[in-house]
Amino acid sequence: MRRAQPFETSDGTILNVDMAGEGASMIFQHGLCGDAAQADEVFPLDAGFRRVTIEARGHGHSQAGNLEQLSIATFCDDIAAYMEKNLMPPIVIGGISMGAVIALRLAVKRPDLVKALIIARPAWLTASAPENMSPNAEVGHLLKTLPQGEAKTAFLAGPVGVRLAAEAPDNLASLVGFFSRTPLDVTAELLTRISNDGPGVTDEEVRNLTVPTLIIGHDRDSIHPLSLARALAERIAGARLVQITSKTESRRQYVANFRLAMGNFLKEL
């Protein structure tokens, strides 16, 4: 059964903390403009862990706070503060897409908090504003500069929309959904700010990671290319790379593969 509790950050922003399962607590974070349901869908409840998802500022039921503070570093600081107050680190931490880069940053910057790492569908290595995140940034820019309906039409008719319709329809479906995600001003800020942000870590710091690491990726995903998952697996000593079925092929199989990969990894810890 899922349950929720509020957490107040140092600047007074109220975040929603979503939990499910029984056992040792682990942090598992959602992606950009997602929420705890995204993390819950793929989490293996039979692995003996309790999933804790701290919905980032401006996501799910969490307040956005000061829009100028929306950043990967801020999201990481919020999670670290929650862990220090409510959990008993070091613990397992992981996430999907934006959640994955948050987990990576925490493992590098706060090794005292992290005993194992799960990086699913990574969209960043170490550089800021990677090219694969440019479709998200474009949606954010259109939402800032055009009326809602015109922004969506312009995106679908543009080169990125046309390309994704052919190459990665699941990516396109997610991006189209952002045009109706409310509040629109927060969505636009998240898409532009986070897409142009980065983990704030170096290749050397990533190569120095020694915690057990699972990396999950799949093909037919332009925003989370499998090449990034492979590159991270090469950088992190001993990392296990698992390729799963893409959502474009079968969402049911994607979820089943995801849960199996995570479950196997967690049961071995």
N, C-alpha and C positions, 0 to 999 in steps of 0.2 A: 504494500500500500504506500502510495506517495504521500508525503507530508511536507509542510513548509513552515519556515520561521523567518522573521525579519532579522536583518543585521544592519546596524548603523555604523557607517564609516566615520573616520575622524573628522570629516567636514560636514557631517550630518546627513549625508545621502543614505536613504534606506534601500537596502538591497534585499531581494527575495532569495532565500536559500531553500532549494528543493532537495528532498531526500527520499530514498527508497531502498529497501533491502535490509538485511541484518548481517552483522559481522563487523570486521574492522572497517573504519571509515576510510574512504578514498575520494579524492577530488576528481570529478570528470566534467569537463567544461564543454559548452555548446559553441557553435560557430557564429560568425558575424551575422547579426540581425536574426539569429535563431533564439532558442530558449531552452529551458530544461527538458522539454518534451523531446527535443532532438537527441539529447544525451540519454534520456530514459529509453528511447526506442531500441537502442543498440546495446544497452547494458545487460550483461549476463547476471541475472539475479541469483542464479544457482552457484555462483563462484565463491560465495562466502564473504562477500564484501557489501558494505553499505555505501551506495552512491550518494555523494554530496555534490550538488551543482549550485554554485553561487552565480545567479543570473547577473551578468555584467551590467554596468550602468547603461540605461537606455534599452535594455533587453528584457523580455518577459514582463514580470511584475515588479522589476526594479526601477527606481527613479533614475532619471538621466543625470540629475545634478547639473553642474556647470558644464555646458557643452564644450567649452574650450579645454576641459580637462580629459575629454574622452581620448584615451590612448591605451596601447597595449601595456605600457609601464604602469598606468593607473589601475587597470584591471588586475594586474599582477599584485600590486601593493594591497589592493582590497582583499584578494584571496589570502595573501600572507597574513594580513591582520586578522582575518577570520580564523585561520588555522591556529595562530598563536593564542587566540582567546578561547577557542572552542574545541580544538582537537589535540591530539598527542603526537606531533610529528617526531621523526620523519615518517611519512606515509606515501602511498602510491598516488601519483598525480598524472592526469592525462586529459586529452580533449580532442575535439574534431576541428580541423581548419584553424580558425582563430583560437579556439581552445587548445589546439596543439601547439601553437606558437607561444601561448601563455605558459603552458606546461614546460616547454623548452626553456623559456626565459627564467622561470622559477628554478628549474634544475641547475642552471648556470649561476644565477645571482644569489639564490638561497639554497645551497646544497644541504643545509641543516634541516630543511623541511621535507626533502624528497628522498625516498628510498628506492623508488622504481618509477619508470616513465612510460607513458603510452602516447604515441604521436600518431593520430589518425587523419588521413587525407591532408597532409601538410600543404600549405599554400606559401610558406616562406622557408628559406634557408637561413641566411643571416642578413641579407641586404634588405633595405627598406624599399617600399613601392615596387615590388616585383611586377614584371610585365603581365603575368598571369592574373594579377588582381585588378588590372586596368578596366575590365568590364564593370566591376563593382563601382569603381571610381567614376566611370562614365554615367552610370545610373544616378549616382549621387549628384553629379554636376547637372544633369538634365533636370532632376527634381528641384534644384536650386534656381534654375534659369527659365524653366518653362512651366506652364500650367500642367497639372497632373496628367490629363488625357493626352495632351500634345507631347509630353515627355515620353510617355510609353510608346506612342506611335512612332516618334522619331527614333527611338532605340530599336524597335522591331524592324524598321525599314533600313536602318543603318548597317554598315559592314559587319559590326560585331554581332548584332542580332541575327543577321542572315547566316554568318559563319557558325554561330553556336546552334542554330536550328538544325544545321546539317551535322555538326561534329559532336555536340554535347547537349542534347535536348534537356537533360535534367538540370544542367547549369542554367539554361535559358529559362526554364520554368521557375527556378528560384529567383532569378533576376526580375522576371516579370512580376512576381509576387511583391517585390519591394515597392512597386509603384502604387500599391494600395496599403502598404504597411503604415500604420499610424502610431504616433504623430509623424507627419511627413518631414517636418523640419529636423526631428531627431534622426530619422532614417537617413536623410540626406547627409547630415553631419557624420554619422557613423560610417557610411559608405565611403565618403571622401577622406575622412581623417584616418580611419583604420587601414584602408587600402593603400594609403601613402605612408603608413607607419612601418615599423619593423620590430624585430625582437630585441634589438640593442645588444646583441652578443656577437662575438667574433668567431671565425672558423676555428681558431686555436682553442677557444673556450669550449666549443662544441666537441672538438676532438679530445679534450681532456675529461669529458664526462665518463664516469665509470659505473653508474647505476645500471641495473638491468633495464633494457629498453625494448619495447615492442613498437614497430612501425607498421601501420596498415595503409595500403594504397590500392587503387584500382585504375583501370584505363577508362577511356571515353569520358574524361573529365578535364576540361581545359583550364579550370580555375585551380584544381588540385592535381596537376599532372603527375603521373606515376614516376616520372623522372626525378621529381623532388623527393619522393619517398625513398627512391633508390639512392639518391645523393646523400640524404641524411643517414641512411643505413651504412653507407661507406664511411661516413665521418665518425660515427659513434661506435667505439670498440665493442664488439660482441652483440650489437643490436640485431634483433630478429625482424626480418622483413616478411610480411604476409600480404600477398595479393589476393583480394577478394573480388567477388562479382560486383560489377558496377550497377548503380541504381537504374541506369539507362537500360540495361539488359533485363534485370529482374529486381524489383525492390524487395520482394520477399526473400530472395536468395542473398541479396546484399545484407539484409538484417541478420539472417541466419549465419552467414559467414563471419560477419562482424562479431556477433556474440560468441561464436566458437573460438575465434582468434583471441579475443580478450579473455574469455573464460580459461582457455588452456594456459595462457600466460599467467593469469592471476593465481591459478591453482598450483603453479610451480614455485611461487614465491615463498 
